[in-house]
Amino acid sequence: MKMNIVPSPRYLIVMLVVCVARLSAQSTKPFIIGEITEITSKVLGEKRVLNIYLPEGYKADDTTKYPVIYLLDGSA
């Protein structure tokens, strides 16, 4: 015996509303990964922008050593 089960349009609308409500209910936190600073280059005679990205939990007075990556002339 073969049964054709076709969801009603009302069911589809309810499911769509539930899915959208779940997506909008997710909490978000700001995406802050570093700081931007400027230095003046005497050689180039212009200001240069530095993007400094620090690991989560980094403290200036901490003695923990972290690997360093220098990304020149561009950003990731």
mmCIF file as gemmi writes it, N, C-alpha and C atoms, coordinates in Angstrom:
data_model
loop_
_atom_site.group_PDB
_atom_site.id
_atom_site.type_symbol
_atom_site.label_atom_id
_atom_site.label_alt_id
_atom_site.label_comp_id
_atom_site.label_asym_id
_atom_site.label_entity_id
_atom_site.label_seq_id
_atom_site.pdbx_PDB_ins_code
_atom_site.Cartn_x
_atom_site.Cartn_y
_atom_site.Cartn_z
_atom_site.occupancy
_atom_site.B_iso_or_equiv
_atom_site.pdbx_formal_charge
_atom_site.auth_seq_id
_atom_site.auth_asym_id
_atom_site.pdbx_PDB_model_num
ATOM 1 N N . MET Axp A 1 ? 0.841 -1.171 0 1 0 ? 1 A 1
ATOM 2 C CA . MET Axp A 1 ? 0 0 0 1 0 ? 1 A 1
ATOM 3 C C . MET Axp A 1 ? 0.889 1.238 0 1 0 ? 1 A 1
ATOM 4 N N . LYS Axp A 2 ? 0.709 2.063 -0.964 1 0 ? 2 A 1
ATOM 5 C CA . LYS Axp A 2 ? 1.534 3.247 -1.141 1 0 ? 2 A 1
ATOM 6 C C . LYS Axp A 2 ? 0.751 4.469 -0.664 1 0 ? 2 A 1
ATOM 7 N N . MET Axp A 3 ? 1.402 5.271 0.206 1 0 ? 3 A 1
ATOM 8 C CA . MET Axp A 3 ? 0.736 6.473 0.726 1 0 ? 3 A 1
ATOM 9 C C . MET Axp A 3 ? 1.467 7.704 0.216 1 0 ? 3 A 1
ATOM 10 N N . ASN Axp A 4 ? 0.741 8.607 -0.331 1 0 ? 4 A 1
ATOM 11 C CA . ASN Axp A 4 ? 1.314 9.872 -0.764 1 0 ? 4 A 1
ATOM 12 C C . ASN Axp A 4 ? 1.091 10.899 0.339 1 0 ? 4 A 1
ATOM 13 N N . ILE Axp A 5 ? 2.175 11.309 0.952 1 0 ? 5 A 1
ATOM 14 C CA . ILE Axp A 5 ? 2.078 12.312 2.009 1 0 ? 5 A 1
ATOM 15 C C . ILE Axp A 5 ? 2.619 13.616 1.444 1 0 ? 5 A 1
ATOM 16 N N . VAL Axp A 6 ? 1.746 14.569 1.297 1 0 ? 6 A 1
ATOM 17 C CA . VAL Axp A 6 ? 2.115 15.88 0.779 1 0 ? 6 A 1
ATOM 18 C C . VAL Axp A 6 ? 1.873 16.892 1.891 1 0 ? 6 A 1
ATOM 19 N N . PRO Axp A 7 ? 2.93 17.594 2.327 1 0 ? 7 A 1
ATOM 20 C CA . PRO Axp A 7 ? 2.726 18.572 3.398 1 0 ? 7 A 1
ATOM 21 C C . PRO Axp A 7 ? 1.833 19.717 2.928 1 0 ? 7 A 1
ATOM 22 N N . SER Axp A 8 ? 0.997 20.149 3.832 1 0 ? 8 A 1
ATOM 23 C CA . SER Axp A 8 ? 0.091 21.248 3.49 1 0 ? 8 A 1
ATOM 24 C C . SER Axp A 8 ? 0.864 22.562 3.449 1 0 ? 8 A 1
ATOM 25 N N . PRO Axp A 9 ? 0.379 23.538 2.702 1 0 ? 9 A 1
ATOM 26 C CA . PRO Axp A 9 ? 1.045 24.845 2.656 1 0 ? 9 A 1
ATOM 27 C C . PRO Axp A 9 ? 1.134 25.495 4.038 1 0 ? 9 A 1
ATOM 28 N N . ARG Axp A 10 ? 0.129 25.276 4.865 1 0 ? 10 A 1
ATOM 29 C CA . ARG Axp A 10 ? 0.137 25.836 6.225 1 0 ? 10 A 1
ATOM 30 C C . ARG Axp A 10 ? 1.309 25.258 7.024 1 0 ? 10 A 1
ATOM 31 N N . TYR Axp A 11 ? 1.544 23.95 6.908 1 0 ? 11 A 1
ATOM 32 C CA . TYR Axp A 11 ? 2.655 23.296 7.591 1 0 ? 11 A 1
ATOM 33 C C . TYR Axp A 11 ? 3.99 23.869 7.113 1 0 ? 11 A 1
ATOM 34 N N . LEU Axp A 12 ? 4.138 24.054 5.834 1 0 ? 12 A 1
ATOM 35 C CA . LEU Axp A 12 ? 5.382 24.601 5.288 1 0 ? 12 A 1
ATOM 36 C C . LEU Axp A 12 ? 5.633 26.023 5.789 1 0 ? 12 A 1
ATOM 37 N N . ILE Axp A 13 ? 4.586 26.828 5.878 1 0 ? 13 A 1
ATOM 38 C CA . ILE Axp A 13 ? 4.736 28.203 6.375 1 0 ? 13 A 1
ATOM 39 C C . ILE Axp A 13 ? 5.143 28.195 7.84 1 0 ? 13 A 1
ATOM 40 N N . VAL Axp A 14 ? 4.515 27.338 8.636 1 0 ? 14 A 1
ATOM 41 C CA . VAL Axp A 14 ? 4.864 27.244 10.061 1 0 ? 14 A 1
ATOM 42 C C . VAL Axp A 14 ? 6.317 26.819 10.219 1 0 ? 14 A 1
ATOM 43 N N . MET Axp A 15 ? 6.76 25.839 9.46 1 0 ? 15 A 1
ATOM 44 C CA . MET Axp A 15 ? 8.15 25.383 9.55 1 0 ? 15 A 1
ATOM 45 C C . MET Axp A 15 ? 9.126 26.479 9.131 1 0 ? 15 A 1
ATOM 46 N N . LEU Axp A 16 ? 8.788 27.241 8.116 1 0 ? 16 A 1
ATOM 47 C CA . LEU Axp A 16 ? 9.636 28.346 7.681 1 0 ? 16 A 1
ATOM 48 C C . LEU Axp A 16 ? 9.759 29.4 8.778 1 0 ? 16 A 1
ATOM 49 N N . VAL Axp A 17 ? 8.654 29.736 9.416 1 0 ? 17 A 1
ATOM 50 C CA . VAL Axp A 17 ? 8.669 30.729 10.499 1 0 ? 17 A 1
ATOM 51 C C . VAL Axp A 17 ? 9.504 30.225 11.672 1 0 ? 17 A 1
ATOM 52 N N . VAL Axp A 18 ? 9.376 28.954 12.022 1 0 ? 18 A 1
ATOM 53 C CA . VAL Axp A 18 ? 10.153 28.385 13.125 1 0 ? 18 A 1
ATOM 54 C C . VAL Axp A 18 ? 11.643 28.43 12.804 1 0 ? 18 A 1
ATOM 55 N N . CYS Axp A 19 ? 12.02 28.075 11.598 1 0 ? 19 A 1
ATOM 56 C CA . CYS Axp A 19 ? 13.44 28.09 11.208 1 0 ? 19 A 1
ATOM 57 C C . CYS Axp A 19 ? 14.009 29.503 11.24 1 0 ? 19 A 1
ATOM 58 N N . VAL Axp A 20 ? 13.28 30.464 10.729 1 0 ? 20 A 1
ATOM 59 C CA . VAL Axp A 20 ? 13.743 31.852 10.733 1 0 ? 20 A 1
ATOM 60 C C . VAL Axp A 20 ? 13.851 32.367 12.16 1 0 ? 20 A 1
ATOM 61 N N . ALA Axp A 21 ? 12.898 32.017 13.014 1 0 ? 21 A 1
ATOM 62 C CA . ALA Axp A 21 ? 12.938 32.455 14.412 1 0 ? 21 A 1
ATOM 63 C C . ALA Axp A 21 ? 14.157 31.886 15.127 1 0 ? 21 A 1
ATOM 64 N N . ARG Axp A 22 ? 14.507 30.646 14.843 1 0 ? 22 A 1
ATOM 65 C CA . ARG Axp A 22 ? 15.691 30.05 15.474 1 0 ? 22 A 1
ATOM 66 C C . ARG Axp A 22 ? 16.975 30.734 15.02 1 0 ? 22 A 1
ATOM 67 N N . LEU Axp A 23 ? 17.045 31.105 13.759 1 0 ? 23 A 1
ATOM 68 C CA . LEU Axp A 23 ? 18.242 31.775 13.256 1 0 ? 23 A 1
ATOM 69 C C . LEU Axp A 23 ? 18.415 33.15 13.891 1 0 ? 23 A 1
ATOM 70 N N . SER Axp A 24 ? 17.333 33.878 14.04 1 0 ? 24 A 1
ATOM 71 C CA . SER Axp A 24 ? 17.437 35.227 14.595 1 0 ? 24 A 1
ATOM 72 C C . SER Axp A 24 ? 17.636 35.209 16.101 1 0 ? 24 A 1
ATOM 73 N N . ALA Axp A 25 ? 17.378 34.091 16.768 1 0 ? 25 A 1
ATOM 74 C CA . ALA Axp A 25 ? 17.506 34.016 18.217 1 0 ? 25 A 1
ATOM 75 C C . ALA Axp A 25 ? 18.931 33.689 18.66 1 0 ? 25 A 1
ATOM 76 N N . GLN Axp A 26 ? 19.816 33.388 17.731 1 0 ? 26 A 1
ATOM 77 C CA . GLN Axp A 26 ? 21.182 33.052 18.104 1 0 ? 26 A 1
ATOM 78 C C . GLN Axp A 26 ? 21.899 34.292 18.609 1 0 ? 26 A 1
ATOM 79 N N . SER Axp A 27 ? 22.648 34.112 19.69 1 0 ? 27 A 1
ATOM 80 C CA . SER Axp A 27 ? 23.372 35.251 20.247 1 0 ? 27 A 1
ATOM 81 C C . SER Axp A 27 ? 24.639 35.502 19.432 1 0 ? 27 A 1
ATOM 82 N N . THR Axp A 28 ? 25.018 36.744 19.349 1 0 ? 28 A 1
ATOM 83 C CA . THR Axp A 28 ? 26.229 37.115 18.624 1 0 ? 28 A 1
ATOM 84 C C . THR Axp A 28 ? 27.134 37.906 19.546 1 0 ? 28 A 1
ATOM 85 N N . LYS Axp A 29 ? 28.414 37.901 19.234 1 0 ? 29 A 1
ATOM 86 C CA . LYS Axp A 29 ? 29.346 38.742 19.958 1 0 ? 29 A 1
ATOM 87 C C . LYS Axp A 29 ? 30.198 39.479 18.941 1 0 ? 29 A 1
ATOM 88 N N . PRO Axp A 30 ? 30.705 40.628 19.314 1 0 ? 30 A 1
ATOM 89 C CA . PRO Axp A 30 ? 31.461 41.435 18.35 1 0 ? 30 A 1
ATOM 90 C C . PRO Axp A 30 ? 32.713 40.706 17.859 1 0 ? 30 A 1
ATOM 91 N N . PHE Axp A 31 ? 33.074 40.992 16.624 1 0 ? 31 A 1
ATOM 92 C CA . PHE Axp A 31 ? 34.246 40.384 16.001 1 0 ? 31 A 1
ATOM 93 C C . PHE Axp A 31 ? 35.4 41.374 16.09 1 0 ? 31 A 1
ATOM 94 N N . ILE Axp A 32 ? 36.1 41.346 17.211 1 0 ? 32 A 1
ATOM 95 C CA . ILE Axp A 32 ? 37.227 42.251 17.437 1 0 ? 32 A 1
ATOM 96 C C . ILE Axp A 32 ? 38.476 41.387 17.523 1 0 ? 32 A 1
ATOM 97 N N . ILE Axp A 33 ? 39.362 41.558 16.577 1 0 ? 33 A 1
ATOM 98 C CA . ILE Axp A 33 ? 40.539 40.689 16.553 1 0 ? 33 A 1
ATOM 99 C C . ILE Axp A 33 ? 41.847 41.454 16.7 1 0 ? 33 A 1
ATOM 100 N N . GLY Axp A 34 ? 41.808 42.726 16.907 1 0 ? 34 A 1
ATOM 101 C CA . GLY Axp A 34 ? 43.057 43.45 17.038 1 0 ? 34 A 1
ATOM 102 C C . GLY Axp A 34 ? 42.852 44.935 17.124 1 0 ? 34 A 1
ATOM 103 N N . GLU Axp A 35 ? 43.915 45.643 16.853 1 0 ? 35 A 1
ATOM 104 C CA . GLU Axp A 35 ? 43.852 47.102 16.892 1 0 ? 35 A 1
ATOM 105 C C . GLU Axp A 35 ? 44.538 47.674 15.662 1 0 ? 35 A 1
ATOM 106 N N . ILE Axp A 36 ? 44.16 48.883 15.317 1 0 ? 36 A 1
ATOM 107 C CA . ILE Axp A 36 ? 44.745 49.574 14.171 1 0 ? 36 A 1
ATOM 108 C C . ILE Axp A 36 ? 45.494 50.787 14.692 1 0 ? 36 A 1
ATOM 109 N N . THR Axp A 37 ? 46.729 50.937 14.271 1 0 ? 37 A 1
ATOM 110 C CA . THR Axp A 37 ? 47.534 52.081 14.687 1 0 ? 37 A 1
ATOM 111 C C . THR Axp A 37 ? 48.274 52.627 13.468 1 0 ? 37 A 1
ATOM 112 N N . GLU Axp A 38 ? 48.748 53.852 13.56 1 0 ? 38 A 1
ATOM 113 C CA . GLU Axp A 38 ? 49.494 54.476 12.464 1 0 ? 38 A 1
ATOM 114 C C . GLU Axp A 38 ? 50.887 54.857 12.931 1 0 ? 38 A 1
ATOM 115 N N . ILE Axp A 39 ? 51.844 54.709 12.032 1 0 ? 39 A 1
ATOM 116 C CA . ILE Axp A 39 ? 53.192 55.211 12.294 1 0 ? 39 A 1
ATOM 117 C C . ILE Axp A 39 ? 53.585 56.099 11.12 1 0 ? 39 A 1
ATOM 118 N N . THR Axp A 40 ? 54.443 57.055 11.396 1 0 ? 40 A 1
ATOM 119 C CA . THR Axp A 40 ? 54.94 57.941 10.343 1 0 ? 40 A 1
ATOM 120 C C . THR Axp A 40 ? 56.31 57.448 9.907 1 0 ? 40 A 1
ATOM 121 N N . SER Axp A 41 ? 56.454 57.193 8.616 1 0 ? 41 A 1
ATOM 122 C CA . SER Axp A 41 ? 57.714 56.724 8.068 1 0 ? 41 A 1
ATOM 123 C C . SER Axp A 41 ? 58.531 57.916 7.591 1 0 ? 41 A 1
ATOM 124 N N . LYS Axp A 42 ? 59.718 58.07 8.158 1 0 ? 42 A 1
ATOM 125 C CA . LYS Axp A 42 ? 60.61 59.144 7.715 1 0 ? 42 A 1
ATOM 126 C C . LYS Axp A 42 ? 61.191 58.814 6.34 1 0 ? 42 A 1
ATOM 127 N N . VAL Axp A 43 ? 61.427 57.542 6.068 1 0 ? 43 A 1
ATOM 128 C CA . VAL Axp A 43 ? 62.003 57.118 4.795 1 0 ? 43 A 1
ATOM 129 C C . VAL Axp A 43 ? 61.006 57.326 3.656 1 0 ? 43 A 1
ATOM 130 N N . LEU Axp A 44 ? 59.761 56.905 3.871 1 0 ? 44 A 1
ATOM 131 C CA . LEU Axp A 44 ? 58.741 57.032 2.826 1 0 ? 44 A 1
ATOM 132 C C . LEU Axp A 44 ? 58.069 58.399 2.83 1 0 ? 44 A 1
ATOM 133 N N . GLY Axp A 45 ? 58.178 59.105 3.949 1 0 ? 45 A 1
ATOM 134 C CA . GLY Axp A 45 ? 57.552 60.415 4.062 1 0 ? 45 A 1
ATOM 135 C C . GLY Axp A 45 ? 56.033 60.348 4.097 1 0 ? 45 A 1
ATOM 136 N N . GLU Axp A 46 ? 55.5 59.29 4.683 1 0 ? 46 A 1
ATOM 137 C CA . GLU Axp A 46 ? 54.047 59.145 4.77 1 0 ? 46 A 1
ATOM 138 C C . GLU Axp A 46 ? 53.665 58.321 5.991 1 0 ? 46 A 1
ATOM 139 N N . LYS Axp A 47 ? 52.389 58.355 6.283 1 0 ? 47 A 1
ATOM 140 C CA . LYS Axp A 47 ? 51.883 57.549 7.394 1 0 ? 47 A 1
ATOM 141 C C . LYS Axp A 47 ? 51.549 56.156 6.882 1 0 ? 47 A 1
ATOM 142 N N . ARG Axp A 48 ? 51.829 55.166 7.696 1 0 ? 48 A 1
ATOM 143 C CA . ARG Axp A 48 ? 51.53 53.777 7.36 1 0 ? 48 A 1
ATOM 144 C C . ARG Axp A 48 ? 50.6 53.21 8.424 1 0 ? 48 A 1
ATOM 145 N N . VAL Axp A 49 ? 49.655 52.408 7.994 1 0 ? 49 A 1
ATOM 146 C CA . VAL Axp A 49 ? 48.691 51.796 8.91 1 0 ? 49 A 1
ATOM 147 C C . VAL Axp A 49 ? 49.189 50.407 9.301 1 0 ? 49 A 1
ATOM 148 N N . LEU Axp A 50 ? 49.147 50.115 10.594 1 0 ? 50 A 1
ATOM 149 C CA . LEU Axp A 50 ? 49.51 48.798 11.103 1 0 ? 50 A 1
ATOM 150 C C . LEU Axp A 50 ? 48.272 48.147 11.698 1 0 ? 50 A 1
ATOM 151 N N . ASN Axp A 51 ? 47.986 46.941 11.287 1 0 ? 51 A 1
ATOM 152 C CA . ASN Axp A 51 ? 46.931 46.136 11.906 1 0 ? 51 A 1
ATOM 153 C C . ASN Axp A 51 ? 47.617 45.131 12.816 1 0 ? 51 A 1
ATOM 154 N N . ILE Axp A 52 ? 47.326 45.2 14.095 1 0 ? 52 A 1
ATOM 155 C CA . ILE Axp A 52 ? 47.958 44.322 15.072 1 0 ? 52 A 1
ATOM 156 C C . ILE Axp A 52 ? 46.889 43.387 15.62 1 0 ? 52 A 1
ATOM 157 N N . TYR Axp A 53 ? 47.078 42.097 15.398 1 0 ? 53 A 1
ATOM 158 C CA . TYR Axp A 53 ? 46.139 41.084 15.862 1 0 ? 53 A 1
ATOM 159 C C . TYR Axp A 53 ? 46.781 40.319 17.012 1 0 ? 53 A 1
ATOM 160 N N . LEU Axp A 54 ? 46.109 40.265 18.131 1 0 ? 54 A 1
ATOM 161 C CA . LEU Axp A 54 ? 46.635 39.605 19.319 1 0 ? 54 A 1
ATOM 162 C C . LEU Axp A 54 ? 45.798 38.373 19.648 1 0 ? 54 A 1
ATOM 163 N N . PRO Axp A 55 ? 46.418 37.336 20.231 1 0 ? 55 A 1
ATOM 164 C CA . PRO Axp A 55 ? 45.655 36.138 20.583 1 0 ? 55 A 1
ATOM 165 C C . PRO Axp A 55 ? 44.67 36.424 21.718 1 0 ? 55 A 1
ATOM 166 N N . GLU Axp A 56 ? 43.6 35.639 21.752 1 0 ? 56 A 1
ATOM 167 C CA . GLU Axp A 56 ? 42.605 35.794 22.805 1 0 ? 56 A 1
ATOM 168 C C . GLU Axp A 56 ? 43.261 35.549 24.162 1 0 ? 56 A 1
ATOM 169 N N . GLY Axp A 57 ? 42.997 36.406 25.112 1 0 ? 57 A 1
ATOM 170 C CA . GLY Axp A 57 ? 43.564 36.277 26.446 1 0 ? 57 A 1
ATOM 171 C C . GLY Axp A 57 ? 44.944 36.893 26.592 1 0 ? 57 A 1
ATOM 172 N N . TYR Axp A 58 ? 45.454 37.562 25.556 1 0 ? 58 A 1
ATOM 173 C CA . TYR Axp A 58 ? 46.779 38.171 25.607 1 0 ? 58 A 1
ATOM 174 C C . TYR Axp A 58 ? 46.805 39.317 26.606 1 0 ? 58 A 1
ATOM 175 N N . LYS Axp A 59 ? 47.866 39.364 27.409 1 0 ? 59 A 1
ATOM 176 C CA . LYS Axp A 59 ? 48.082 40.472 28.342 1 0 ? 59 A 1
ATOM 177 C C . LYS Axp A 59 ? 49.518 40.946 28.17 1 0 ? 59 A 1
ATOM 178 N N . ALA Axp A 60 ? 49.711 42.251 28.15 1 0 ? 60 A 1
ATOM 179 C CA . ALA Axp A 60 ? 51.04 42.822 27.903 1 0 ? 60 A 1
ATOM 180 C C . ALA Axp A 60 ? 52.045 42.414 28.976 1 0 ? 60 A 1
ATOM 181 N N . ASP Axp A 61 ? 51.599 42.227 30.212 1 0 ? 61 A 1
ATOM 182 C CA . ASP Axp A 61 ? 52.533 41.899 31.295 1 0 ? 61 A 1
ATOM 183 C C . ASP Axp A 61 ? 52.735 40.389 31.468 1 0 ? 61 A 1
ATOM 184 N N . ASP Axp A 62 ? 52.158 39.586 30.582 1 0 ? 62 A 1
ATOM 185 C CA . ASP Axp A 62 ? 52.28 38.133 30.647 1 0 ? 62 A 1
ATOM 186 C C . ASP Axp A 62 ? 53.616 37.7 30.043 1 0 ? 62 A 1
ATOM 187 N N . THR Axp A 63 ? 54.187 36.618 30.548 1 0 ? 63 A 1
ATOM 188 C CA . THR Axp A 63 ? 55.471 36.126 30.032 1 0 ? 63 A 1
ATOM 189 C C . THR Axp A 63 ? 55.295 34.999 29.006 1 0 ? 63 A 1
ATOM 190 N N . THR Axp A 64 ? 54.062 34.688 28.653 1 0 ? 64 A 1
ATOM 191 C CA . THR Axp A 64 ? 53.8 33.645 27.656 1 0 ? 64 A 1
ATOM 192 C C . THR Axp A 64 ? 54.333 34.078 26.297 1 0 ? 64 A 1
ATOM 193 N N . LYS Axp A 65 ? 55.009 33.156 25.608 1 0 ? 65 A 1
ATOM 194 C CA . LYS Axp A 65 ? 55.542 33.456 24.28 1 0 ? 65 A 1
ATOM 195 C C . LYS Axp A 65 ? 54.56 32.956 23.23 1 0 ? 65 A 1
ATOM 196 N N . TYR Axp A 66 ? 54.329 33.795 22.215 1 0 ? 66 A 1
ATOM 197 C CA . TYR Axp A 66 ? 53.415 33.465 21.134 1 0 ? 66 A 1
ATOM 198 C C . TYR Axp A 66 ? 54.166 33.513 19.81 1 0 ? 66 A 1
ATOM 199 N N . PRO Axp A 67 ? 53.769 32.687 18.83 1 0 ? 67 A 1
ATOM 200 C CA . PRO Axp A 67 ? 54.376 32.794 17.502 1 0 ? 67 A 1
ATOM 201 C C . PRO Axp A 67 ? 53.955 34.103 16.839 1 0 ? 67 A 1
ATOM 202 N N . VAL Axp A 68 ? 54.807 34.615 15.965 1 0 ? 68 A 1
ATOM 203 C CA . VAL Axp A 68 ? 54.539 35.887 15.293 1 0 ? 68 A 1
ATOM 204 C C . VAL Axp A 68 ? 54.495 35.659 13.787 1 0 ? 68 A 1
ATOM 205 N N . ILE Axp A 69 ? 53.528 36.291 13.139 1 0 ? 69 A 1
ATOM 206 C CA . ILE Axp A 69 ? 53.441 36.269 11.678 1 0 ? 69 A 1
ATOM 207 C C . ILE Axp A 69 ? 53.448 37.711 11.204 1 0 ? 69 A 1
ATOM 208 N N . TYR Axp A 70 ? 54.354 38.041 10.302 1 0 ? 70 A 1
ATOM 209 C CA . TYR Axp A 70 ? 54.414 39.376 9.706 1 0 ? 70 A 1
ATOM 210 C C . TYR Axp A 70 ? 53.825 39.279 8.305 1 0 ? 70 A 1
ATOM 211 N N . LEU Axp A 71 ? 52.743 39.981 8.08 1 0 ? 71 A 1
ATOM 212 C CA . LEU Axp A 71 ? 52.099 39.978 6.776 1 0 ? 71 A 1
ATOM 213 C C . LEU Axp A 71 ? 52.386 41.321 6.133 1 0 ? 71 A 1
ATOM 214 N N . LEU Axp A 72 ? 53.19 41.323 5.083 1 0 ? 72 A 1
ATOM 215 C CA . LEU Axp A 72 ? 53.647 42.56 4.474 1 0 ? 72 A 1
ATOM 216 C C . LEU Axp A 72 ? 52.816 42.94 3.258 1 0 ? 72 A 1
ATOM 217 N N . ASP Axp A 73 ? 52.527 44.23 3.14 1 0 ? 73 A 1
ATOM 218 C CA . ASP Axp A 73 ? 51.91 44.791 1.945 1 0 ? 73 A 1
ATOM 219 C C . ASP Axp A 73 ? 50.565 44.172 1.593 1 0 ? 73 A 1
ATOM 220 N N . GLY Axp A 74 ? 49.741 43.99 2.543 1 0 ? 74 A 1
ATOM 221 C CA . GLY Axp A 74 ? 48.411 43.455 2.279 1 0 ? 74 A 1
ATOM 222 C C . GLY Axp A 74 ? 47.804 42.913 3.545 1 0 ? 74 A 1
ATOM 223 N N . SER Axp A 75 ? 46.64 42.378 3.406 1 0 ? 75 A 1
ATOM 224 C CA . SER Axp A 75 ? 46.002 41.756 4.558 1 0 ? 75 A 1
ATOM 225 C C . SER Axp A 75 ? 45.38 40.447 4.123 1 0 ? 75 A 1
ATOM 226 N N . ALA Axp A 76 ? 45.099 39.629 5.083 1 0 ? 76 A 1
ATOM 227 C CA . ALA Axp A 76 ? 44.577 38.289 4.793 1 0 ? 76 A 1
ATOM 228 C C . ALA Axp A 76 ? 43.147 38.333 4.339 1 0 ? 76 A 1
